[in-house]
Amino acid sequence: METTKVALIGLGTVGSGVAQVLLSHGDRIACQAGRPLELATIIVTDVEKPRSLQLPEGLLSSDLESLINDPTIPVVIQLIGGLEPARTIMLRLLESGKDVITANKALLAEHGSELFERARQLGRSIAFEASVCGGIPIITAIGQSLAANRIESLCGILNGTSNYIMTRMTEEGVGYEEALAEAQQRGYAEADPTLDVDGSDAAQKLAILVQLSYRTEVSWQSIPCTGIEQLSLDDLQCAHQMGYRIKLLGIAQLVDSGLEIHVSPTLVRCGQPLAEVRNSENAISVVGDIAGRVFFQGRGAGQMPTASAVVADLIDTVVGRSQLTFQQAGLGMRPEKPLEMKSPGEHSGRYYLRMSVVDEPGVMAEVAGILGSQQVSINSIIQRESTPDGTSPYVPLIIMTHTTTEGALDMALAELEQSENVLPGCVRMRVLD
């Protein structure tokens, strides 16, 4: 039985997991691939760096050029993070006639169209299951299992760090800073957690899913994005008392032949699958016009879940499935009629509002009147009592709206900001129906 040689670039957390799986589960992988797979070389920057993983003698190398020019290695797993030199290396691997597997979501979100197009031109493939939600097979599901469907909507918890933080805040009453510190201690968040908590990580993953689902290129930086940094315990607890949990959701949905995309904290009714996803897990709900709603949940990050996705891509590449899927998915191809991106002002839905208002007669009527003047209809309203000591003239006012547009809500809130009876800084969040 012919052996296929495989190379690995990068031996960080995920790379070490991939190497471990390939070296310790060779028989199982050979059975699935229909042939033995030989890990021929691992390219690293520093060969002498101490590593906990025990590797066969001579497997490590810093000679990237030799790998690129080696025709006996047809498949490379590229696990370098960041944009450069990852992009350049990816292009050179493709141009040397190799198929590539990657987990680099930032690279694909930024340069995916260029890389996919070049791979198609060269008759090569890029497999990237591990780039979105780790061990959850969402790329395969959309690209293969749901290929007969028009994807009506995607809605998911795409970042485990933010979900862990909000779980701790909601269930234990822990403050944001304390919950973030816990996430860092557990390894869920980096020392600099900005990309996780400001929504950028979720936006990058959503951009990849949008390109796969709709054959439409979208810049992740252009996705309207609100993170969790300003979430207060008051809002999380208030939402919970009303029967909702707040989740950072990435959403893409077809609306009137256009595409509405955003990332933002969203109220999800308790009992719905997305509302019950706890701690660092990810989850994605996909609605197809034929299959209806399907739901995926699991560990979206971590060494071994991500390694599982990478090795699955490797098997698919070796047996030829990735090449077929890559070609039929149309990645890197520009459709004749790309979907129109709806502007944020056109986004429609229900909203949660929390504002501080003067506790005097007529104020609630003023608020309702301003909202009504912009066709923002109130579904429910709660006014909290003033503090017993009477130290503040303001009381919290919580409003749940009927369906409206974000543009109409923007105008209404701008007018409310001018009222002497309303404090600036109204909190608003979408409500998922």
Secondary structure in CASP SS format (residue, H / E / C, confidence):
PFRMAT SS
TARGET T0000
AUTHOR 0000-0000-0000
METHOD secondary structure of the structure
MODEL  1
M C 1.00
E C 1.00
T C 1.00
T E 1.00
K E 1.00
V E 1.00
A E 1.00
L E 1.00
I E 1.00
G C 1.00
L C 1.00
G C 1.00
T H 1.00
V H 1.00
G H 1.00
S H 1.00
G H 1.00
V H 1.00
A H 1.00
Q H 1.00
V H 1.00
L H 1.00
L H 1.00
S H 1.00
H C 1.00
G H 1.00
D H 1.00
R H 1.00
I H 1.00
A H 1.00
C H 1.00
Q H 1.00
A H 1.00
G C 1.00
R C 1.00
P C 1.00
L E 1.00
E E 1.00
L E 1.00
A E 1.00
T E 1.00
I E 1.00
I E 1.00
V C 1.00
T C 1.00
D C 1.00
V C 1.00
E C 1.00
K C 1.00
P C 1.00
R C 1.00
S C 1.00
L C 1.00
Q C 1.00
L C 1.00
P C 1.00
E C 1.00
G C 1.00
L C 1.00
L E 1.00
S E 1.00
S C 1.00
D C 1.00
L H 1.00
E H 1.00
S H 1.00
L H 1.00
I H 1.00
N C 1.00
D C 1.00
P C 1.00
T C 1.00
I C 1.00
P C 1.00
V E 1.00
V E 1.00
I E 1.00
Q E 1.00
L C 1.00
I C 1.00
G C 1.00
G C 1.00
L C 1.00
E C 1.00
P C 1.00
A H 1.00
R H 1.00
T H 1.00
I H 1.00
M H 1.00
L H 1.00
R H 1.00
L H 1.00
L H 1.00
E H 1.00
S C 1.00
G C 1.00
K C 1.00
D E 1.00
V E 1.00
I E 1.00
T E 1.00
A C 1.00
N C 1.00
K H 1.00
A H 1.00
L H 1.00
L H 1.00
A H 1.00
E H 1.00
H H 1.00
G H 1.00
S H 1.00
E H 1.00
L H 1.00
F H 1.00
E H 1.00
R H 1.00
A H 1.00
R H 1.00
Q H 1.00
L H 1.00
G C 1.00
R C 1.00
S C 1.00
I E 1.00
A E 1.00
F C 1.00
E H 1.00
A H 1.00
S H 1.00
V C 1.00
C C 1.00
G C 1.00
G C 1.00
I C 1.00
P C 1.00
I H 1.00
I H 1.00
T H 1.00
A H 1.00
I H 1.00
G H 1.00
Q H 1.00
S H 1.00
L C 1.00
A C 1.00
A C 1.00
N C 1.00
R C 1.00
I E 1.00
E E 1.00
S E 1.00
L E 1.00
C E 1.00
G E 1.00
I E 1.00
L C 1.00
N C 1.00
G H 1.00
T H 1.00
S H 1.00
N H 1.00
Y H 1.00
I H 1.00
M H 1.00
T H 1.00
R H 1.00
M H 1.00
T H 1.00
E H 1.00
E H 1.00
G C 1.00
V C 1.00
G C 1.00
Y H 1.00
E H 1.00
E H 1.00
A H 1.00
L H 1.00
A H 1.00
E H 1.00
A H 1.00
Q H 1.00
Q H 1.00
R C 1.00
G C 1.00
Y C 1.00
A C 1.00
E C 1.00
A C 1.00
D C 1.00
P C 1.00
T H 1.00
L H 1.00
D H 1.00
V H 1.00
D C 1.00
G C 1.00
S H 1.00
D H 1.00
A H 1.00
A H 1.00
Q H 1.00
K H 1.00
L H 1.00
A H 1.00
I H 1.00
L H 1.00
V H 1.00
Q H 1.00
L H 1.00
S H 1.00
Y H 1.00
R C 1.00
T C 1.00
E C 1.00
V C 1.00
S C 1.00
W H 1.00
Q H 1.00
S H 1.00
I C 1.00
P C 1.00
C E 1.00
T C 1.00
G C 1.00
I C 1.00
E C 1.00
Q C 1.00
L C 1.00
S C 1.00
L H 1.00
D H 1.00
D H 1.00
L H 1.00
Q H 1.00
C H 1.00
A H 1.00
H H 1.00
Q H 1.00
M C 1.00
G C 1.00
Y E 1.00
R E 1.00
I E 1.00
K E 1.00
L E 1.00
L E 1.00
G E 1.00
I E 1.00
A E 1.00
Q E 1.00
L E 1.00
V E 1.00
D C 1.00
S C 1.00
G E 1.00
L E 1.00
E E 1.00
I E 1.00
H E 1.00
V E 1.00
S E 1.00
P E 1.00
T E 1.00
L E 1.00
V E 1.00
R E 1.00
C C 1.00
G C 1.00
Q C 1.00
P H 1.00
L H 1.00
A H 1.00
E H 1.00
V C 1.00
R C 1.00
N C 1.00
S C 1.00
E E 1.00
N E 1.00
A E 1.00
I E 1.00
S E 1.00
V E 1.00
V E 1.00
G E 1.00
D C 1.00
I C 1.00
A C 1.00
G E 1.00
R E 1.00
V E 1.00
F E 1.00
F E 1.00
Q E 1.00
G E 1.00
R E 1.00
G C 1.00
A C 1.00
G C 1.00
Q H 1.00
M H 1.00
P H 1.00
T H 1.00
A H 1.00
S H 1.00
A H 1.00
V H 1.00
V H 1.00
A H 1.00
D H 1.00
L H 1.00
I H 1.00
D H 1.00
T H 1.00
V H 1.00
V H 1.00
G C 1.00
R H 1.00
S H 1.00
Q H 1.00
L H 1.00
T H 1.00
F H 1.00
Q H 1.00
Q H 1.00
A C 1.00
G C 1.00
L C 1.00
G C 1.00
M C 1.00
R C 1.00
P C 1.00
E C 1.00
K C 1.00
P C 1.00
L C 1.00
E E 1.00
M E 1.00
K C 1.00
S C 1.00
P H 1.00
G H 1.00
E H 1.00
H C 1.00
S E 1.00
G E 1.00
R E 1.00
Y E 1.00
Y E 1.00
L E 1.00
R E 1.00
M E 1.00
S E 1.00
V E 1.00
V E 1.00
D C 1.00
E C 1.00
P C 1.00
G C 1.00
V H 1.00
M H 1.00
A H 1.00
E H 1.00
V H 1.00
A H 1.00
G H 1.00
I H 1.00
L H 1.00
G H 1.00
S H 1.00
Q C 1.00
Q C 1.00
V C 1.00
S C 1.00
I E 1.00
N E 1.00
S E 1.00
I E 1.00
I E 1.00
Q E 1.00
R C 1.00
E C 1.00
S C 1.00
T C 1.00
P C 1.00
D C 1.00
G C 1.00
T C 1.00
S C 1.00
P C 1.00
Y E 1.00
V E 1.00
P E 1.00
L E 1.00
I E 1.00
I E 1.00
M E 1.00
T E 1.00
H C 1.00
T C 1.00
T E 1.00
T E 1.00
E H 1.00
G H 1.00
A H 1.00
L H 1.00
D H 1.00
M H 1.00
A H 1.00
L H 1.00
A H 1.00
E H 1.00
L H 1.00
E H 1.00
Q C 1.00
S C 1.00
E C 1.00
N C 1.00
V E 1.00
L C 1.00
P C 1.00
G C 1.00
C C 1.00
V E 1.00
R E 1.00
M E 1.00
R E 1.00
V E 1.00
L E 1.00
D C 1.00
END
